[in-house]
Amino acid sequence: MDQQEWMSYVSRLANGEYPVPVGMIKDYNDWRCRSIVGRALYWMGDTESAMRVLSTVIDVEPNMDDDPEYGLSEAEHKVLCLRDIAEIVWKLAKSEEAALTYLQQAYDIARAYTHNFHSCPRGDMFYRRLMVLKEAGKEEQALQEAQQMVEAEKDNNGVNPYKYFALKFLAEAAHNAGDDAKASDIYAEAFKYYPRNDIAERDLAKAVAETDAAKRYKAYEFCSTVQYKPWEKQRPIVLRRGIDG
């Protein structure tokens, strides 16, 4: 990729519907800029350009000690890039092996990163793996892996994205098999490991009170679409910088 092509992508983002400051993204030699540009292009629907940019970060080794005061860590940048690359190669090329390889790399980084992860739930990488397996005609393998994750995490209670997403997949599978009562029971278990606040408790109580199994499942499904609280502690918002006191 030459400088002219790179700057054309930067210009598109800087002058788009949701402008990104040029200073944040123009340095090609900073792979985090390529991460931002590539993921933004994918979000904008330009998959081909996104893949050209994202492919340049595949071999980057993130600094696993990086824990910035604001913005994404290097580990998060790499995980999000791998996530999007996996989605692209699966949707466009139906390359199961490549998609699963990138998702495994993303999962391994997310799992190994010892600082707070702010950008997405770590367990989402595992859930995406299960969905690729299912869509590739390997649902039984996906179900087994989900059950194995639940078993592996049995002693890790409290908020747990790995256990939650494994149970979410199992609940959806039960629903697709026509057993909404079982699916609702699994979802009820899953939400023990989901970050909740008072609003979540209210919504979950409504789900529990629903006597019709299909409606109860729909109520839990709705709760799964709401991020009631962050999965992990967020960094403080910095309004002004470089000012004493």
C-alpha atoms as a printed R data frame, in Angstrom:
    type eleno elety resid chain resno       x       y      z
1   ATOM     1    CA   MET     A     1   0.000   0.000  0.000
2   ATOM     2    CA   ASP     A     2   1.547   3.293 -1.077
3   ATOM     3    CA   GLN     A     3   1.208   6.629  0.694
4   ATOM     4    CA   GLN     A     4  -1.332   7.940 -1.806
5   ATOM     5    CA   GLU     A     5  -3.688   5.018 -1.243
6   ATOM     6    CA   TRP     A     6  -3.273   5.257  2.529
7   ATOM     7    CA   MET     A     7  -4.024   8.976  2.621
8   ATOM     8    CA   SER     A     8  -7.110   8.437  0.468
9   ATOM     9    CA   TYR     A     9  -8.497   6.194  3.203
10  ATOM    10    CA   VAL     A    10  -7.535   8.701  5.893
11  ATOM    11    CA   SER     A    11  -9.238  11.497  3.952
12  ATOM    12    CA   ARG     A    12 -12.441   9.488  3.619
13  ATOM    13    CA   LEU     A    13 -12.626   9.016  7.362
14  ATOM    14    CA   ALA     A    14 -11.660  12.592  8.167
15  ATOM    15    CA   ASN     A    15 -14.333  13.990  5.849
16  ATOM    16    CA   GLY     A    16 -17.039  11.396  6.298
17  ATOM    17    CA   GLU     A    17 -20.405  11.500  8.021
18  ATOM    18    CA   TYR     A    18 -18.726  10.844 11.370
19  ATOM    19    CA   PRO     A    19 -15.345  12.599 10.974
20  ATOM    20    CA   VAL     A    20 -12.285  11.170 12.686
21  ATOM    21    CA   PRO     A    21  -9.534  13.722 13.465
22  ATOM    22    CA   VAL     A    22  -6.687  13.305 10.988
23  ATOM    23    CA   GLY     A    23  -4.126  13.442 13.781
24  ATOM    24    CA   MET     A    24  -5.562  10.262 15.268
25  ATOM    25    CA   ILE     A    25  -5.253   8.175 12.113
26  ATOM    26    CA   LYS     A    26  -2.748   9.561  9.596
27  ATOM    27    CA   ASP     A    27   0.469   7.837 10.778
28  ATOM    28    CA   TYR     A    28   0.731   4.674  8.685
29  ATOM    29    CA   ASN     A    29   3.778   3.571 10.660
30  ATOM    30    CA   ASP     A    30   1.661   3.396 13.819
31  ATOM    31    CA   TRP     A    31  -0.252   0.149 13.379
32  ATOM    32    CA   ARG     A    32  -2.948   1.378 15.741
33  ATOM    33    CA   CYS     A    33  -3.836   4.011 13.129
34  ATOM    34    CA   ARG     A    34  -4.190   1.233 10.574
35  ATOM    35    CA   SER     A    35  -6.381  -0.604 13.073
36  ATOM    36    CA   ILE     A    36  -8.717   2.369 13.411
37  ATOM    37    CA   VAL     A    37  -8.857   3.061  9.677
38  ATOM    38    CA   GLY     A    38  -9.381  -0.563  8.689
39  ATOM    39    CA   ARG     A    39 -12.157  -1.161 11.190
40  ATOM    40    CA   ALA     A    40 -13.827   2.134 10.290
41  ATOM    41    CA   LEU     A    41 -13.790   1.242  6.594
42  ATOM    42    CA   TYR     A    42 -15.408  -2.082  7.419
43  ATOM    43    CA   TRP     A    43 -18.050  -0.346  9.501
44  ATOM    44    CA   MET     A    44 -18.698   1.957  6.530
45  ATOM    45    CA   GLY     A    45 -19.296  -1.063  4.307
46  ATOM    46    CA   ASP     A    46 -16.130  -0.868  2.205
47  ATOM    47    CA   THR     A    47 -15.031  -4.421  2.857
48  ATOM    48    CA   GLU     A    48 -12.360  -4.592  0.158
49  ATOM    49    CA   SER     A    49 -10.548  -1.482  1.384
50  ATOM    50    CA   ALA     A    50 -10.983  -2.577  4.988
51  ATOM    51    CA   MET     A    51  -9.331  -5.898  4.266
52  ATOM    52    CA   ARG     A    52  -6.418  -4.218  2.498
53  ATOM    53    CA   VAL     A    53  -5.742  -2.166  5.607
54  ATOM    54    CA   LEU     A    54  -6.543  -4.776  8.240
55  ATOM    55    CA   SER     A    55  -4.319  -7.359  6.571
56  ATOM    56    CA   THR     A    56  -1.314  -5.161  7.398
57  ATOM    57    CA   VAL     A    57  -1.750  -5.772 11.127
58  ATOM    58    CA   ILE     A    58  -2.116  -9.562 11.068
59  ATOM    59    CA   ASP     A    59   1.517 -10.172 11.999
60  ATOM    60    CA   VAL     A    60   1.769  -7.362 14.570
61  ATOM    61    CA   GLU     A    61   2.551  -8.534 18.099
62  ATOM    62    CA   PRO     A    62   0.673  -6.315 20.573
63  ATOM    63    CA   ASN     A    63   2.317  -5.104 23.753
64  ATOM    64    CA   MET     A    64   0.397  -7.064 26.371
65  ATOM    65    CA   ASP     A    65   1.558  -4.676 29.106
66  ATOM    66    CA   ASP     A    66   0.011  -1.673 27.354
67  ATOM    67    CA   ASP     A    67  -2.755  -0.188 29.533
68  ATOM    68    CA   PRO     A    68  -3.290   3.414 28.387
69  ATOM    69    CA   GLU     A    69  -5.025   6.055 30.452
70  ATOM    70    CA   TYR     A    70  -7.536   6.542 27.665
71  ATOM    71    CA   GLY     A    71  -8.277   4.860 24.348
72  ATOM    72    CA   LEU     A    72  -7.799   1.223 23.421
73  ATOM    73    CA   SER     A    73  -4.874  -0.879 24.496
74  ATOM    74    CA   GLU     A    74  -2.730  -2.595 21.874
75  ATOM    75    CA   ALA     A    75  -4.290  -5.915 22.867
76  ATOM    76    CA   GLU     A    76  -7.776  -4.548 22.210
77  ATOM    77    CA   HIS     A    77  -6.753  -3.099 18.859
78  ATOM    78    CA   LYS     A    78  -5.379  -6.471 17.779
79  ATOM    79    CA   VAL     A    79  -8.410  -8.406 19.020
80  ATOM    80    CA   LEU     A    80 -10.847  -6.124 17.205
81  ATOM    81    CA   CYS     A    81  -8.831  -6.320 13.981
82  ATOM    82    CA   LEU     A    82  -8.707 -10.110 14.114
83  ATOM    83    CA   ARG     A    83 -12.423 -10.222 14.887
84  ATOM    84    CA   ASP     A    84 -13.276  -8.162 11.809
85  ATOM    85    CA   ILE     A    85 -10.864 -10.070  9.570
86  ATOM    86    CA   ALA     A    86 -12.463 -13.336 10.697
87  ATOM    87    CA   GLU     A    87 -15.912 -11.971  9.916
88  ATOM    88    CA   ILE     A    88 -14.821 -10.820  6.473
89  ATOM    89    CA   VAL     A    89 -13.171 -14.095  5.426
90  ATOM    90    CA   TRP     A    90 -16.151 -16.081  6.693
91  ATOM    91    CA   LYS     A    91 -18.864 -13.957  5.108
92  ATOM    92    CA   LEU     A    92 -17.149 -13.436  1.764
93  ATOM    93    CA   ALA     A    93 -15.087 -16.581  1.244
94  ATOM    94    CA   LYS     A    94 -16.758 -19.032  3.653
95  ATOM    95    CA   SER     A    95 -13.251 -19.947  4.739
96  ATOM    96    CA   GLU     A    96 -13.982 -21.807  7.951
97  ATOM    97    CA   GLU     A    97 -10.364 -22.613  8.737
98  ATOM    98    CA   ALA     A    98  -9.174 -19.025  8.296
99  ATOM    99    CA   ALA     A    99 -12.084 -17.555 10.247
100 ATOM   100    CA   LEU     A   100 -11.578 -19.942 13.148
101 ATOM   101    CA   THR     A   101  -7.831 -19.327 13.129
102 ATOM   102    CA   TYR     A   102  -8.262 -15.561 13.436
103 ATOM   103    CA   LEU     A   103 -10.959 -15.937 16.082
104 ATOM   104    CA   GLN     A   104  -8.728 -18.281 18.083
105 ATOM   105    CA   GLN     A   105  -5.912 -15.740 17.959
106 ATOM   106    CA   ALA     A   106  -8.321 -13.015 19.102
107 ATOM   107    CA   TYR     A   107  -9.641 -15.229 21.888
108 ATOM   108    CA   ASP     A   108  -6.145 -16.120 23.083
109 ATOM   109    CA   ILE     A   109  -5.089 -12.461 23.261
110 ATOM   110    CA   ALA     A   110  -8.283 -11.391 25.030
111 ATOM   111    CA   ARG     A   111  -7.965 -14.229 27.496
112 ATOM   112    CA   ALA     A   112  -4.294 -13.538 28.218
113 ATOM   113    CA   TYR     A   113  -4.602  -9.765 28.635
114 ATOM   114    CA   THR     A   114  -4.400  -9.049 32.361
115 ATOM   115    CA   HIS     A   115  -5.690  -5.471 32.339
116 ATOM   116    CA   ASN     A   116  -9.300  -4.383 31.958
117 ATOM   117    CA   PHE     A   117 -10.811  -4.942 28.526
118 ATOM   118    CA   HIS     A   118 -13.068  -2.041 27.589
119 ATOM   119    CA   SER     A   119 -14.021  -2.427 23.946
120 ATOM   120    CA   CYS     A   120 -16.053  -5.646 23.855
121 ATOM   121    CA   PRO     A   121 -16.819  -8.671 26.024
122 ATOM   122    CA   ARG     A   122 -13.934 -11.121 25.907
123 ATOM   123    CA   GLY     A   123 -16.335 -14.038 25.569
124 ATOM   124    CA   ASP     A   124 -17.679 -12.655 22.294
125 ATOM   125    CA   MET     A   125 -14.719 -14.192 20.443
126 ATOM   126    CA   PHE     A   126 -15.733 -17.635 21.695
127 ATOM   127    CA   TYR     A   127 -19.374 -17.025 20.773
128 ATOM   128    CA   ARG     A   128 -18.340 -16.031 17.251
129 ATOM   129    CA   ARG     A   129 -16.390 -19.276 16.978
130 ATOM   130    CA   LEU     A   130 -19.491 -21.243 17.944
131 ATOM   131    CA   MET     A   131 -21.553 -19.383 15.352
132 ATOM   132    CA   VAL     A   132 -19.039 -20.111 12.578
133 ATOM   133    CA   LEU     A   133 -19.080 -23.796 13.504
134 ATOM   134    CA   LYS     A   134 -22.877 -23.813 13.485
135 ATOM   135    CA   GLU     A   135 -23.100 -22.050 10.129
136 ATOM   136    CA   ALA     A   136 -20.483 -24.456  8.731
137 ATOM   137    CA   GLY     A   137 -22.758 -27.386  9.552
138 ATOM   138    CA   LYS     A   138 -20.931 -28.384 12.731
139 ATOM   139    CA   GLU     A   139 -23.574 -27.498 15.296
140 ATOM   140    CA   GLU     A   140 -22.967 -30.622 17.379
141 ATOM   141    CA   GLN     A   141 -19.313 -29.666 17.773
142 ATOM   142    CA   ALA     A   142 -20.355 -26.126 18.689
143 ATOM   143    CA   LEU     A   143 -22.788 -27.421 21.313
144 ATOM   144    CA   GLN     A   144 -20.116 -29.674 22.791
145 ATOM   145    CA   GLU     A   145 -17.623 -26.816 22.964
146 ATOM   146    CA   ALA     A   146 -20.206 -24.562 24.615
147 ATOM   147    CA   GLN     A   147 -20.940 -27.216 27.230
148 ATOM   148    CA   GLN     A   148 -17.219 -27.748 27.784
149 ATOM   149    CA   MET     A   149 -16.771 -24.023 28.384
150 ATOM   150    CA   VAL     A   150 -19.565 -24.010 30.962
151 ATOM   151    CA   GLU     A   151 -17.901 -26.927 32.730
152 ATOM   152    CA   ALA     A   152 -14.437 -25.348 32.556
153 ATOM   153    CA   GLU     A   153 -15.773 -22.126 34.075
154 ATOM   154    CA   LYS     A   154 -17.959 -23.771 36.709
155 ATOM   155    CA   ASP     A   155 -15.951 -22.332 39.604
156 ATOM   156    CA   ASN     A   156 -15.713 -18.820 38.148
157 ATOM   157    CA   ASN     A   157 -18.896 -17.183 39.340
158 ATOM   158    CA   GLY     A   158 -19.923 -13.546 39.224
159 ATOM   159    CA   VAL     A   159 -19.650 -11.665 35.936
160 ATOM   160    CA   ASN     A   160 -18.169 -14.130 33.467
161 ATOM   161    CA   PRO     A   161 -18.356 -13.438 29.710
162 ATOM   162    CA   TYR     A   162 -17.085 -16.901 28.787
163 ATOM   163    CA   LYS     A   163 -19.782 -18.728 30.724
164 ATOM   164    CA   TYR     A   164 -22.466 -16.241 29.672
165 ATOM   165    CA   PHE     A   165 -21.811 -16.543 25.950
166 ATOM   166    CA   ALA     A   166 -21.560 -20.335 26.114
167 ATOM   167    CA   LEU     A   167 -24.936 -20.489 27.851
168 ATOM   168    CA   LYS     A   168 -26.406 -17.919 25.459
169 ATOM   169    CA   PHE     A   169 -25.468 -20.170 22.544
170 ATOM   170    CA   LEU     A   170 -27.025 -23.181 24.267
171 ATOM   171    CA   ALA     A   171 -30.207 -21.202 24.973
172 ATOM   172    CA   GLU     A   172 -30.481 -20.148 21.345
173 ATOM   173    CA   ALA     A   173 -29.952 -23.741 20.230
174 ATOM   174    CA   ALA     A   174 -32.760 -24.946 22.495
175 ATOM   175    CA   HIS     A   175 -35.031 -22.216 21.109
176 ATOM   176    CA   ASN     A   176 -34.193 -23.189 17.538
177 ATOM   177    CA   ALA     A   177 -35.050 -26.784 18.438
178 ATOM   178    CA   GLY     A   178 -38.496 -25.620 19.563
179 ATOM   179    CA   ASP     A   179 -38.042 -25.913 23.332
180 ATOM   180    CA   ASP     A   180 -38.563 -22.390 24.670
181 ATOM   181    CA   ALA     A   181 -39.046 -23.603 28.238
182 ATOM   182    CA   LYS     A   182 -35.584 -25.181 28.251
183 ATOM   183    CA   ALA     A   183 -34.139 -22.200 26.402
184 ATOM   184    CA   SER     A   184 -35.551 -19.825 29.013
185 ATOM   185    CA   ASP     A   185 -34.107 -21.888 31.849
186 ATOM   186    CA   ILE     A   186 -30.676 -21.769 30.219
187 ATOM   187    CA   TYR     A   187 -30.967 -18.022 29.653
188 ATOM   188    CA   ALA     A   188 -31.934 -17.557 33.313
189 ATOM   189    CA   GLU     A   189 -28.723 -19.345 34.278
190 ATOM   190    CA   ALA     A   190 -26.721 -17.298 31.768
191 ATOM   191    CA   PHE     A   191 -27.826 -14.004 33.277
192 ATOM   192    CA   LYS     A   192 -26.240 -14.941 36.588
193 ATOM   193    CA   TYR     A   193 -22.955 -14.132 34.842
194 ATOM   194    CA   TYR     A   194 -24.076 -10.991 32.986
195 ATOM   195    CA   PRO     A   195 -23.269  -7.472 34.271
196 ATOM   196    CA   ARG     A   196 -26.498  -6.190 35.823
197 ATOM   197    CA   ASN     A   197 -27.876  -3.066 37.446
198 ATOM   198    CA   ASP     A   198 -31.282  -2.186 38.875
199 ATOM   199    CA   ILE     A   199 -32.819  -1.857 35.421
200 ATOM   200    CA   ALA     A   200 -31.499  -5.279 34.491
201 ATOM   201    CA   GLU     A   201 -32.999  -6.772 37.637
202 ATOM   202    CA   ARG     A   202 -36.347  -5.209 36.715
203 ATOM   203    CA   ASP     A   203 -36.258  -6.574 33.169
204 ATOM   204    CA   LEU     A   204 -35.143 -10.014 34.294
205 ATOM   205    CA   ALA     A   205 -37.920 -10.117 36.891
206 ATOM   206    CA   LYS     A   206 -40.406  -9.456 34.089
207 ATOM   207    CA   ALA     A   207 -38.937 -12.349 32.146
208 ATOM   208    CA   VAL     A   208 -39.182 -14.700 35.126
209 ATOM   209    CA   ALA     A   209 -42.813 -13.698 35.697
210 ATOM   210    CA   GLU     A   210 -43.845 -14.454 32.116
211 ATOM   211    CA   THR     A   211 -45.866 -17.685 32.137
212 ATOM   212    CA   ASP     A   212 -45.825 -18.316 28.391
213 ATOM   213    CA   ALA     A   213 -42.556 -20.046 27.455
214 ATOM   214    CA   ALA     A   214 -42.224 -18.367 24.061
215 ATOM   215    CA   LYS     A   215 -42.814 -14.916 25.544
216 ATOM   216    CA   ARG     A   216 -40.452 -15.682 28.420
217 ATOM   217    CA   TYR     A   217 -37.709 -16.573 25.951
218 ATOM   218    CA   LYS     A   218 -38.347 -13.362 24.012
219 ATOM   219    CA   ALA     A   219 -38.065 -11.387 27.249
220 ATOM   220    CA   TYR     A   220 -34.686 -12.942 28.021
221 ATOM   221    CA   GLU     A   221 -33.615 -12.417 24.426
222 ATOM   222    CA   PHE     A   222 -34.446  -8.724 24.786
223 ATOM   223    CA   CYS     A   223 -32.329  -8.504 27.941
224 ATOM   224    CA   SER     A   224 -29.408  -9.987 26.023
225 ATOM   225    CA   THR     A   225 -29.483  -7.001 23.652
226 ATOM   226    CA   VAL     A   226 -29.115  -4.430 26.444
227 ATOM   227    CA   GLN     A   227 -25.715  -3.538 27.871
228 ATOM   228    CA   TYR     A   228 -26.910  -2.632 31.357
229 ATOM   229    CA   LYS     A   229 -23.391  -2.187 32.720
230 ATOM   230    CA   PRO     A   230 -19.890  -2.476 31.277
231 ATOM   231    CA   TRP     A   231 -18.424  -5.959 31.428
232 ATOM   232    CA   GLU     A   232 -15.323  -4.587 33.116
233 ATOM   233    CA   LYS     A   233 -14.415  -1.431 35.010
234 ATOM   234    CA   GLN     A   234 -14.127   1.527 32.650
235 ATOM   235    CA   ARG     A   235 -11.412   4.142 32.654
236 ATOM   236    CA   PRO     A   236 -12.402   7.567 34.009
237 ATOM   237    CA   ILE     A   237 -13.467  10.130 31.423
238 ATOM   238    CA   VAL     A   238 -10.811  12.811 30.978
239 ATOM   239    CA   LEU     A   239 -12.333  16.175 30.088
240 ATOM   240    CA   ARG     A   240  -9.226  18.356 30.220
241 ATOM   241    CA   ARG     A   241  -5.574  17.484 30.139
242 ATOM   242    CA   GLY     A   242  -2.304  19.201 30.956
243 ATOM   243    CA   ILE     A   243  -3.807  21.523 33.572
244 ATOM   244    CA   ASP     A   244  -2.552  21.342 37.137
245 ATOM   245    CA   GLY     A   245  -5.112  20.962 39.887
